[in-house]
Each structure stands twice: as structure tokens, then as C-alpha cells.
Amino acid sequence: MTKVSRLKYERADAGSLAARLKETAAAAKSARELAETREECKRVVSHFETMQSLAEARFTLNTRDPYYSGEKEYYDAQAPAVQNAYVGFMRAFLDNPEVANVGEFVNPLAVKQYRLAVGCISEETVPVVAEENRLTTEYTKLMAETTFDFDGKSMPLSALKKYFTDPDRAVRAAAYETAGRTLASVSGELDGIYDNMVKVRDKAARMLGFRNFVGLGDSRMGRVSYDRKMIDSFRENVLSSVVPAVARIKEELRRELGIDKFMLYDNDTVFAQGNPVPVLDAEAMFRAGKDMFRAMGDVTGEFFDMMLDTEAFDVFPREGKWGGGYCTSFPEYKQPFILANFNGTSDDVDVLTHETGHALADYLMYKLGHDTELKVGGMETAETHSMSMEFFCWKYIDKFFGDRGRDYRYMHLLSALTFIPYGTIVDRFQQLCYENPSLTPVERNGLWLGLESEFRPYLSTKGMPYFEKGTRWQYQMHIYESPLYYIDYCLAQSVALQFLLKSREDYDAAFGAYLGLVSKGGEQEFPALVENAGLRSPFEKGALADTAVRSEALLRSL
């Protein structure tokens, strides 16, 4: 097997690729020809996406690398033109009279997605989207290259976050103070970048006939099976069911920890003696992971062995490395890749299990020969794959945490439940910003504070410089880099919690249902996938009530 570091990269010629896409859009004479034309277009786009993904992955490994920084800039500028040419093919595909008969050869869901995609870009918006890409890269580089001086060392934010969960409350407060002081020094730049992003995205939306970017952003996310009204319904479910449950648990925890009120720097603290941390170093963690995924079954065992054999992980933080975690893939090579920033906390295990869920879905998509244009489904489906995998790893979690495995399960479930209100804040904040693109930085911060008081009423930032102004959102990179993405995490978490509760009753049956869902790739829409797995759609009124009650009971039993 070829190791990821040795995968061949060559700059994709955007001009010739775009020209080939336009040529391929010639009229087909039959439904079969139309389907064959689509396959040729998929091959062209796959090559471009593979090289773009390789360049971007290598850029995130070292944002200071001049070669891949240049390649990233190239794709930022050229990708909109290629995407526009691809959309041109989609328009020709939809306009062809044979499209009515193509269902025999093409999943109707692909046609549905084409109808959504053609409204997301035009020749006129290409330079606007290129500017949006440039601003995104500017944010990425700024955050990756900003270092934080703490405990006698200079470190990236990903490494500083280790101290956010220190058992000593004074250390946690000091770490947040360092974060706030450093972020305050670039806060003006962060405000400026976001202000420009909002205006550029709003401009693109209006050029395409949308009222504002919210409609365009949802369309870009490929949301063919739900809309803002359904997201509103989900948000009401969160407010009515999840927020009260979290508030009750947090109040009990506050008393147990002996603190007068929950500060932001207490939010990730669960145990007075300190949160459980892995008892394994990184190498041992991967060995344990190998045993775990083999124990789950042949499918997961073969998959994880492949990931190790191809060295498809980069998990150590370093200056200049992008500060988050992700799973991507290189389509032509049928190879997933995971980047993380291990810091010695339980987050390392969370990231390993979460991103491995994503990679498994990519692996099965390629292995089972699914339509790669449909990918592994929408992002809410992709996050269901990853978040559910985290919970299915509970059975083996003692390998990683020793005699504190039970503590980890409690902390992990509490974190999952409390994440849903936070993620809902992130989505609602973005929606309000894009609906009101002329908001000032102060007004945006005020929005954030208001949402915090509504969805996390137990939490305070009073007396915390920088944070008390409502600026926590500035280092939530999805807000800048992946607009309107975050609600997908919340929807997925609500499904993953249902998988957890089912696994407590019958692990094998629940895991079988999970593998069934993942194995369908993007061949079905999200609500159908959830229903076919025997779970409840999170959009239904009151859908989270039972999940919240049972999760709260499980927390108490742990």
C-alpha cells in the first residue's frame, strides 16, 4: 500500500479541466448516454478534487510551507471556475430531455442535488467566491501562526487547550486569561476578516437571487431533505428538552465541585481530581485502537489496518500546523486521511474515534462502489457516522483509560449532551449575522452573549477579559471556514445519542444498525437513513424529550 506521504501530487490544470467539463456537457441522445456523460464528468472532477485535497492537507500540515501555501492559494482562486464549469454541466444535464428517463442509471438523489447546486454559483460570482476563499485562508493562517505564551512555553491554541481542563481551577483560569489576552491582540483582525466574509458571502447570495446568504449557505451544504423551518423546529426541541436537562446536571455538578458559579473555564471540568486522561501514549493508543476495531468485526478491522499501513494519521501538534482535526480523502487514490492535534487529554481519544468514523464511511463508499458524487451523504449524515462511532467505542474504552473508564463514559456523555445547545448557538449566531450583514463587531458580540444566556444559562464569563465581551465565537473556526455547517453536528449528536441508548440494550443489534446506515453511503437522504436504522428524526416535535430524559438517567447511573 502507498503511504499517504508518498501519494503523487501534481497541480491540476483548472483551465483544461473546466474546458473538458464544458465539452462533456454536449447533448446526449439517450438516458444511457446522459449517464455515461455524467461518469466522464465525475472522473474529471475527481482528479481536480484529489489534487486540491492533497494540496490542502499538506498545507494544513505546515501552513508555513511556501510551496503548498502557494498551491492552496492557486486552488482558492481556481476552484470556483472549475465548480462553475461543473455546474454548467449540471444545467445541461437537467435541460436534456432524457433526464426524465435517467433514473434507471442514476440515483434520483443525484438529480435532486443537481437542481440545488445549479443555484449556488454563476460566471458572475466566480471572482466573489475566489475572494471568499482567500479570506478563509487568511483566517486559517492567522490562527495557525498565532502562538500563546503559557507555562514558560510558546504553543499553538490546540496545545494551550490542554490546560483548559487542568484540575487546578487557578491554572484553568490562567490558561483562559492567556487565550483571551492573545486573541484580544488579533481580535481586530478577526473582526475585520469576518466582517469582509459576511459581506462577500451576502454579495454572492444576492447575485444569485437569494435574500441573503442563509439560503445560499444551506444550498451549498446540499440540504435536500430539510430546510430552515425544520432547523427551527429542532432548535425548539433543544430549548424545551436538552437545555433544562443540561442545566439540572450542571447544577448538581457545581455543588459537587464546590464552586459558587460555573465560569467558562469550568465548563469542561467534570471531576475535582481532574478529568480522566488516557493511560496510553500515542503509539500505544493506536495499538489499542487496532485491537478495538478488530474486535468490532472484520469490516472495521480491515479498515483500521489499512489506515495504519498507509500512515494515514498525523496527530502531533507543532507550530505552523492547522489547529483543528479533520478527516479528508483523496478520491483517485481511494484513501482517507486524518489530521489531529493530540494534547494528552481525553480529546485525543474523542478525535481518534470521531475521525475514524468519518474515515470508515469513506472507506466503505469506495469499497462498496457507491456513487462517489453523492459522497457519504450530507454533512449531518457524515457527522452521524463519526459521533456514533465515539459511543460504540465505549465497550472498549477501558483500554484507553484504565480504571477511569467509567469516569470517561460519564464525561463523554455529559459533553455530548451539553454540546447540542452550544452547537445550536453557533448555527443561530451565524444565521442572524447573515440575515443582518451590516451588524457591527459590537452588535455581533451582543448576539453571542444573548444566545449564551438562552442556551447555556448556567455559564458565566463575567470578569474574564476578552470573553466577557462575547468574543468566544472568534476561535470557533467553523464560523469562518465552513459557514452554517455546525447544525449538522447537533443533528448528528441527537442521532448518535439514540444509538448509544440502543447499544446499552443490545450492542450487537445497535452496531449492526449503525454499520447498515454507514454502508448506504450517500444513497439515501438523512431522514430515511435515520428511520431505517430504527431511530427517530430529530426534526419531529418533541423528538429529543425521550433522548434527553434517558441520557440524564444514564448519566446518574454512571
C-alpha positions in Angstrom: 0.0 0.0 0.0 1.2 3.5 -0.8 1.8 5.7 2.2 -0.1 9.0 2.3 3.1 11.0 2.4 4.2 9.4 -0.9 1.0 9.9 -2.8 1.8 11.7 -6.1 0.8 15.3 -6.3 0.6 17.4 -9.4 -1.1 20.7 -9.9 -4.5 20.2 -11.6 -4.8 22.4 -14.6 -8.0 24.2 -13.8 -8.4 25.8 -17.2 -8.2 22.5 -19.2 -10.4 20.7 -16.7 -13.1 23.4 -17.0 -12.8 23.2 -20.8 -13.3 19.4 -20.7 -16.3 19.8 -18.4 -17.9 22.2 -21.0 -17.1 19.8 -23.8 -18.6 16.9 -21.9 -21.9 18.8 -21.5 -22.7 18.2 -25.1 -26.2 16.9 -25.7 -26.7 13.1 -25.1 -29.1 11.2 -27.3 -30.3 8.7 -24.7 -30.6 8.3 -21.0 -27.7 5.8 -21.0 -25.5 8.3 -22.9 -26.5 11.0 -20.4 -25.5 8.7 -17.6 -22.2 7.9 -19.3 -21.5 11.6 -19.8 -22.0 12.2 -16.1 -19.5 9.4 -15.4 -16.9 11.2 -17.5 -17.5 14.5 -15.7 -17.2 12.7 -12.4 -13.7 11.5 -13.4 -12.6 15.0 -14.4 -13.8 16.5 -11.1 -12.4 13.6 -9.1 -8.9 14.3 -10.4 -9.2 18.0 -9.5 -10.6 17.3 -6.1 -7.9 14.7 -5.4 -5.1 17.2 -6.2 -6.9 20.0 -4.4 -7.4 17.8 -1.3 -3.7 16.7 -1.3 -2.5 20.3 -1.6 -4.8 21.5 1.2 -3.9 18.6 3.5 -0.2 19.3 3.1 -0.8 23.0 3.6 -2.6 22.3 6.9 0.4 20.1 8.0 2.6 23.1 7.7 0.9 26.4 6.9 4.4 28.0 6.6 5.4 25.7 3.7 5.8 28.2 0.8 5.1 25.6 -1.9 1.8 24.3 -0.5 0.8 27.7 0.7 1.1 28.7 -3.0 -0.8 25.7 -4.1 -3.6 26.5 -1.6 -3.8 30.0 -3.0 -4.0 28.5 -6.5 -7.0 26.3 -5.7 -8.6 29.1 -3.7 -8.5 31.2 -6.9 -9.2 28.5 -9.5 -11.7 26.2 -7.7 -14.7 28.5 -8.3 -14.1 28.5 -12.1 -14.0 24.6 -12.1 -17.1 24.5 -9.9 -18.9 26.9 -12.2 -18.0 24.7 -15.2 -19.2 21.7 -13.4 -22.5 23.5 -12.6 -22.7 24.3 -16.3 -22.6 20.5 -17.0 -25.4 20.0 -14.3 -27.5 22.6 -16.1 -27.0 20.9 -19.5 -27.8 17.6 -17.8 -31.1 18.9 -16.3 -32.1 20.6 -19.6 -31.6 17.4 -21.6 -35.0 15.8 -22.4 -33.6 12.4 -21.4 -33.3 13.5 -17.8 -36.8 12.2 -17.2 -35.6 8.7 -18.1 -32.2 8.7 -16.4 -33.4 7.3 -13.1 -32.7 3.8 -14.5 -29.0 4.6 -14.5 -28.6 7.4 -11.9 -29.8 7.7 -8.3 -32.6 10.3 -8.4 -31.0 11.9 -5.3 -28.1 13.0 -7.6 -30.6 14.8 -9.9 -32.2 16.4 -6.8 -28.8 17.6 -5.7 -28.0 19.0 -9.2 -31.2 21.1 -9.0 -29.9 22.6 -5.7 -26.3 23.0 -6.9 -27.1 25.0 -10.1 -28.4 27.9 -8.0 -25.2 28.1 -5.9 -22.7 29.6 -8.4 -22.6 31.5 -11.7 -20.0 33.0 -14.0 -20.5 36.4 -12.3 -20.0 35.0 -8.8 -16.7 33.2 -9.6 -14.4 36.2 -8.5 -16.6 36.8 -5.4 -16.2 33.2 -4.3 -12.5 33.3 -5.0 -12.3 36.3 -2.6 -14.3 34.3 0.0 -11.7 31.5 -0.4 -8.9 34.0 0.1 -10.4 35.4 3.3 -10.9 31.8 4.6 -7.2 31.1 4.0 -6.3 34.4 5.7 -8.2 33.3 8.8 -6.6 29.8 8.8 -3.1 31.2 8.5 -3.7 33.8 11.3 -5.0 31.2 13.7 -2.3 28.7 12.9 0.5 31.2 13.2 -0.8 32.8 16.4 1.2 31.5 19.4 0.3 31.6 23.1 2.9 32.0 25.8 2.0 29.9 28.8 3.8 27.9 31.5 7.2 29.1 30.1 6.5 27.8 26.6 5.2 29.2 23.3 2.4 27.0 21.9 -0.5 26.9 19.4 -4.0 27.2 20.7 -4.6 23.5 20.3 -1.8 22.8 22.8 -3.0 25.5 25.2 -6.4 23.9 25.4 -4.8 21.1 27.4 -4.7 23.5 30.3 -8.4 24.4 29.9 -9.2 21.1 31.7 -6.5 21.2 34.4 -7.8 20.0 37.8 -6.4 23.2 39.4 -9.0 25.9 38.8 -6.4 28.6 39.0 -4.4 27.0 36.2 -7.6 26.8 34.0 -8.4 30.5 34.7 -4.8 31.5 33.9 -4.9 29.5 30.6 -8.1 31.2 29.6 -6.6 34.5 30.6 -3.6 33.8 28.3 -6.0 32.8 25.5 -8.1 35.9 25.9 -5.0 38.2 26.1 -3.5 36.8 22.9 -6.7 36.6 21.0 -7.5 40.2 22.0 -4.3 41.2 20.3 -5.6 39.9 17.0 -9.3 40.5 17.7 -9.4 43.5 15.4 -8.1 41.3 12.5 -10.5 38.6 13.3 -13.4 41.1 13.3 -12.2 42.5 10.0 -11.9 39.1 8.3 -15.4 38.1 9.4 -16.9 41.4 8.5 -15.5 41.0 5.0 -16.6 37.4 4.8 -20.2 38.2 5.7 -20.3 41.0 3.1 -18.7 38.9 0.4 -21.0 35.9 1.1 -24.0 38.2 1.2 -22.9 39.7 -2.2 -22.7 36.3 -3.8 -26.1 35.3 -2.4 -27.8 38.4 -3.8 -26.2 38.0 -7.2 -27.7 34.5 -7.3 -31.2 35.7 -6.3 -31.2 34.7 -2.6 -32.5 37.1 0.0 -29.3 36.7 2.0 -26.5 34.1 2.5 -28.6 31.8 4.7 -30.4 30.3 1.7 -27.2 30.1 -0.3 -25.3 28.6 2.6 -27.9 25.9 3.2 -27.9 25.1 -0.5 -24.1 24.8 -0.6 -24.4 22.3 2.2 -26.6 20.2 -0.1 -29.6 20.2 2.2 -32.1 18.5 0.0 -34.1 16.8 2.8 -34.6 19.6 5.3 -34.9 23.4 5.5 -34.7 26.3 7.9 -38.2 25.7 9.2 -37.2 22.2 10.2 -34.0 23.5 11.8 -36.2 26.0 13.7 -38.2 23.0 14.9 -35.0 21.2 16.0 -33.9 24.3 17.9 -37.2 24.4 19.8 -36.6 20.8 20.7 -33.2 21.7 22.1 -34.6 24.6 24.1 -37.5 22.6 25.5 -35.8 19.3 26.2 -32.0 19.4 26.2 -31.3 22.8 27.8 -33.3 22.0 31.0 -31.6 18.6 31.4 -28.2 20.0 31.0 -28.9 22.8 33.4 -30.0 20.3 36.1 -26.9 18.1 35.6 -24.6 21.2 35.7 -26.2 22.5 38.9 -25.6 19.1 40.6 -22.0 19.2 39.2 -21.5 22.7 40.5 -22.3 21.6 44.0 -20.1 18.5 43.8 -17.2 20.7 42.6 -17.8 23.2 45.4 -17.7 26.3 43.2 -20.0 29.3 43.5 -20.8 29.5 39.8 -19.8 27.9 36.6 -17.3 30.0 34.7 -16.3 29.4 31.1 -13.1 27.9 32.4 -15.1 25.4 34.4 -17.2 24.2 31.5 -15.1 21.3 30.6 -14.3 20.2 34.2 -16.2 17.2 35.5 -14.2 15.8 38.3 -12.5 17.7 41.2 -9.5 15.4 41.0 -9.2 16.1 37.3 -10.8 14.7 34.2 -9.7 11.2 33.1 -6.8 11.2 30.7 -5.5 8.4 28.5 -3.2 6.0 30.3 -1.5 5.3 26.9 0.9 7.3 24.8 0.1 7.9 21.1 1.8 4.7 19.9 0.1 2.5 22.4 -3.2 4.3 21.7 -3.0 3.2 18.1 -2.2 -0.4 19.1 -5.2 -0.4 21.4 -7.2 1.1 18.5 -6.1 -1.8 16.3 -7.3 -4.3 18.8 -10.6 -2.4 19.3 -11.6 -2.2 15.7 -10.6 -5.8 15.0 -12.9 -6.8 18.0 -15.8 -4.9 16.4 -15.7 -7.1 13.3 -13.9 -7.9 10.1 -15.1 -4.7 8.3 -13.7 -2.3 10.9 -10.6 -4.4 11.5 -9.6 -4.4 7.8 -10.3 -0.7 7.6 -8.2 0.3 10.5 -5.3 -2.0 9.5 -5.3 -0.1 6.1 -5.2 3.3 7.8 -2.2 2.2 9.9 -0.4 0.6 6.9 -0.8 3.7 4.8 0.2 6.0 7.7 -3.0 7.9 7.3 -2.8 9.8 10.6 -0.9 13.0 11.6 -1.7 13.6 15.3 1.1 15.7 16.9 0.7 19.5 17.3 3.5 21.7 16.1 4.0 25.4 15.3 2.5 26.2 11.9 0.2 23.2 11.8 -3.5 23.8 11.4 -5.0 23.7 14.9 -8.1 21.5 14.4 -8.9 18.0 13.5 -10.5 16.6 10.3 -10.9 13.6 8.1 -10.5 14.1 4.4 -10.0 11.7 1.5 -8.1 11.6 -1.9 -10.7 10.2 -4.3 -8.5 8.9 -7.1 -6.4 7.0 -4.5 -9.5 5.9 -2.6 -7.5 6.9 0.5 -8.9 8.6 3.7 -6.6 10.8 5.8 -6.9 12.0 9.4 -5.3 15.1 10.9 -5.5 15.8 14.7 -3.6 17.6 17.4 -3.1 15.3 20.4 -2.6 17.1 23.7 -2.6 14.4 26.3 -6.3 14.8 27.3 -9.4 12.8 26.6 -9.8 14.8 23.5 -7.2 12.6 21.9 -9.5 9.6 22.2 -12.5 11.6 21.1 -10.7 12.8 18.0 -9.4 9.3 17.2 -12.8 7.6 17.5 -14.7 10.5 15.8 -12.5 11.0 12.8 -12.1 7.2 12.4 -15.9 7.1 12.0 -15.6 9.6 9.1 -12.8 7.6 7.5 -14.7 4.3 7.8 -17.6 5.9 5.8 -15.1 7.0 3.1 -13.5 3.5 3.1 -16.9 1.8 2.7 -18.0 4.2 0.0 -15.0 3.3 -2.1 -15.1 -0.4 -1.2 -18.8 -0.9 -2.0 -18.7 1.1 -5.2 -21.2 3.7 -4.2 -21.8 6.8 -6.4 -18.9 9.0 -5.3 -20.6 12.2 -6.3 -23.1 11.5 -3.6 -20.2 11.0 -1.3 -21.1 9.6 2.2 -24.2 11.7 2.3 -24.9 15.2 3.6 -22.7 16.6 6.4 -25.4 15.7 9.0 -25.1 12.1 7.8 -21.3 12.2 7.8 -21.3 13.5 11.4 -23.7 10.8 12.4 -21.1 8.3 11.2 -18.4 9.9 13.4 -20.3 10.8 16.5 -22.0 7.4 16.7 -18.6 5.6 16.4 -17.5 7.5 19.5 -20.2 5.8 21.5 -19.7 2.4 20.0 -16.1 2.6 21.3 -17.5 2.8 24.9 -17.4 -1.0 25.1 -13.6 -1.0 24.8 -12.8 2.4 26.4 -11.1 0.9 29.5 -8.2 0.0 27.2 -7.5 3.7 26.9 -8.5 5.0 30.4 -7.8 2.1 32.7 -9.7 2.2 36.0 -11.2 5.6 35.0 -13.1 4.2 32.0 -16.4 4.7 33.9 -15.4 8.4 34.6 -14.7 8.8 30.9 -18.1 7.5 29.9 -19.8 9.9 32.3 -17.7 12.8 31.0 -18.2 11.9 27.3 -22.0 11.6 27.6 -22.2 14.9 29.5 -20.1 16.5 26.9 -22.2 15.2 24.1 -25.4 16.3 25.8 -24.1 19.8 26.6 -22.6 20.2 23.1 -26.1 20.3 21.5 -27.1 23.6 23.0 -23.6 25.1 22.2 -23.8 23.9 18.6 -27.2 25.3 18.3 -25.8 28.7 19.4 -23.2 28.6 16.7 -25.8 28.0 14.0 -28.3 30.5 15.2 -25.5 33.1 15.6 -24.4 32.7 12.0 -28.0 32.8 10.7 -28.6 36.1 12.5 -25.3 37.5 11.2 -26.1 36.6 7.6 -29.6 37.9 7.9 -28.2 41.2 9.2 -24.9 41.7 7.3 -24.4 45.3 8.4 -24.0 44.4 12.1 -21.0 45.9 13.8 -18.5 43.8 15.7 -20.0 45.0 19.0 -23.5 44.1 17.8 -22.3 40.6 16.8 -20.7 40.1 20.2 -24.0 41.1 21.8 -25.8 38.5 19.7 -23.5 35.8 21.0 -24.0 36.9 24.6 -27.7 36.8 24.2 -27.7 33.3 22.8 -25.3 32.1 25.5 -27.8 33.3 28.2 -30.6 31.5 26.4 -28.9 28.2 25.7 -26.3 28.0 28.4 -27.8 29.9 31.3 -25.6 28.2 33.9 -22.4 29.6 32.4 -20.7 32.9 33.1 -17.8 34.9 31.5 -18.1 37.8 33.9 -14.7 39.2 34.9 -12.9 37.3 32.0 -11.3 39.9 29.8 -12.0 39.4 26.1 -14.5 36.6 26.7 -17.0 38.7 28.6 -17.4 40.9 25.6 -19.0 38.0 23.7 -16.0 37.1 21.5 -15.9 33.3 22.2 -17.1 32.7 18.6 -13.9 34.1 17.1 -11.9 30.9 17.6 -14.8 28.6 16.5 -13.1 28.0 13.2 -16.3 26.6 11.5 -17.9 30.0 11.7 -15.2 31.4 9.4 -14.2 28.3 7.3 -17.4 26.3 7.0 -20.4 28.6 7.2 -23.7 27.2 8.5 -22.0 23.7 9.0 -22.4 23.4 12.7 -26.0 22.5 13.0 -25.1 19.2 11.3 -23.1 18.3 14.4 -26.1 18.9 16.6 -28.5 16.8 14.4 -25.9 14.0 14.3 -25.4 14.1 18.1 -29.1 13.7 18.6 -29.0 10.5 16.4 -25.7 9.3 18.0 -27.3 9.5 21.5 -30.1 7.3 20.3 -27.5 4.7 19.0 -25.8 4.9 22.4 -29.1 4.2 24.3 -29.8 1.3 21.9 -26.3 -0.1 22.4 -26.9 -0.3 26.2 -29.8 -2.6 25.5 -28.3 -4.7 22.7 -24.9 -3.7 21.5 -24.6 -6.1 18.5 -28.0 -5.2 17.1 -27.3 -1.4 17.5 -23.8 -1.8 15.9 -25.4 -3.8 13.1 -27.9 -1.0 12.5 -25.0 1.5 12.6 -23.0 -0.4 10.0 -26.1 -0.7 7.9 -26.5 3.1 8.0 -22.8 3.8 7.2 -22.8 1.2 4.4 -25.5 3.0 2.5 -23.2 6.0 1.9 -25.0 8.9 0.3 -27.5 6.7 -1.5 -30.4 7.8 0.8 -31.5 11.0 2.4 -30.9 11.7 6.1 -34.4 11.3 7.4 -34.8 7.9 5.6 -31.4 6.7 6.9 -32.4 7.5 10.5 -35.8 5.9 10.1 -34.4 2.8 8.5 -32.0 2.4 11.4 -35.0 2.3 13.8 -34.3 5.8 15.2 -36.4 9.0 15.5 -36.0 12.0 13.3 -34.6 15.0 15.3 -37.0 17.3 13.4 -40.2 15.8 14.9 -41.8 17.9 17.5 -40.7 16.7 20.9 -38.2 14.3 19.3 -35.5 15.0 21.9 -37.6 14.6 25.0 -37.1 10.9 25.4 -33.4 11.1 24.5 -32.8 13.9 27.0 -34.6 12.0 29.8 -32.9 8.7 29.2 -29.5 10.4 28.7 -29.9 12.2 32.0 -30.8 8.9 33.7 -27.8 7.2 32.2 -25.6 10.0 33.5 -26.9 9.5 37.0 -26.4 5.7 36.8 -22.8 6.3 35.8 
